[in-house]
Amino acid sequence: MMPSYTFCMSDILETGSEDSDDLRRLLSNNIRMHRKDLHLTQEQLAENADISLSYLADIEHCKTWISDKTLLKLAKALHTKPYELLVPKESYSEKSVKTDVQAISDIIFSEKKELIKTVSDICDKAIQEIMKVQ
């Protein structure tokens, strides 16, 4: 069983730090982008996420930071995973998924070749043993 990790956004970043500002901008842009991709108004998203319209506007305009609970609510309302709101879009793009699938495919293919070689070797040895007995 995998351990679960609990964190609070304020534990990760100091308010007012450059990293915090960059992450806040990234989060704001990602929320806005996902909202627009779904053709939602701020009002509709706020309602779907059960937060106030003014709070959502402040988030989208980098005026406030959000709690982990609000991040989860927004991700659910945007039909996405929470981490996708915190990373640049190219980090989880279809291209990287295809690359991952290709890498997995290559591993499976090489393992399959190795398995076939092993089974073939076992069969050859078994046939040699059978031939010795006769």
Secondary structure in CASP SS format (residue, H / E / C, confidence):
PFRMAT SS
TARGET T0000
AUTHOR 0000-0000-0000
METHOD secondary structure of the structure
MODEL  1
M C 1.00
M C 1.00
P C 1.00
S C 1.00
Y C 1.00
T C 1.00
F C 1.00
C C 1.00
M H 1.00
S H 1.00
D H 1.00
I H 1.00
L C 1.00
E C 1.00
T C 1.00
G C 1.00
S C 1.00
E H 1.00
D H 1.00
S H 1.00
D H 1.00
D H 1.00
L H 1.00
R H 1.00
R H 1.00
L H 1.00
L H 1.00
S H 1.00
N H 1.00
N H 1.00
I H 1.00
R H 1.00
M H 1.00
H H 1.00
R H 1.00
K H 1.00
D H 1.00
L C 1.00
H C 1.00
L C 1.00
T C 1.00
Q H 1.00
E H 1.00
Q H 1.00
L H 1.00
A H 1.00
E H 1.00
N H 1.00
A H 1.00
D C 1.00
I C 1.00
S C 1.00
L H 1.00
S H 1.00
Y H 1.00
L H 1.00
A H 1.00
D H 1.00
I H 1.00
E H 1.00
H C 1.00
C C 1.00
K C 1.00
T C 1.00
W C 1.00
I C 1.00
S C 1.00
D H 1.00
K H 1.00
T H 1.00
L H 1.00
L H 1.00
K H 1.00
L H 1.00
A H 1.00
K H 1.00
A H 1.00
L C 1.00
H C 1.00
T C 1.00
K C 1.00
P H 1.00
Y H 1.00
E H 1.00
L H 1.00
L C 1.00
V C 1.00
P C 1.00
K H 1.00
E H 1.00
S H 1.00
Y H 1.00
S C 1.00
E H 1.00
K H 1.00
S H 1.00
V H 1.00
K H 1.00
T H 1.00
D H 1.00
V H 1.00
Q H 1.00
A H 1.00
I H 1.00
S H 1.00
D H 1.00
I H 1.00
I H 1.00
F H 1.00
S H 1.00
E H 1.00
K H 1.00
K H 1.00
E H 1.00
L H 1.00
I H 1.00
K H 1.00
T H 1.00
V H 1.00
S H 1.00
D H 1.00
I H 1.00
C H 1.00
D H 1.00
K H 1.00
A H 1.00
I H 1.00
Q H 1.00
E H 1.00
I H 1.00
M H 1.00
K H 1.00
V H 1.00
Q C 1.00
END
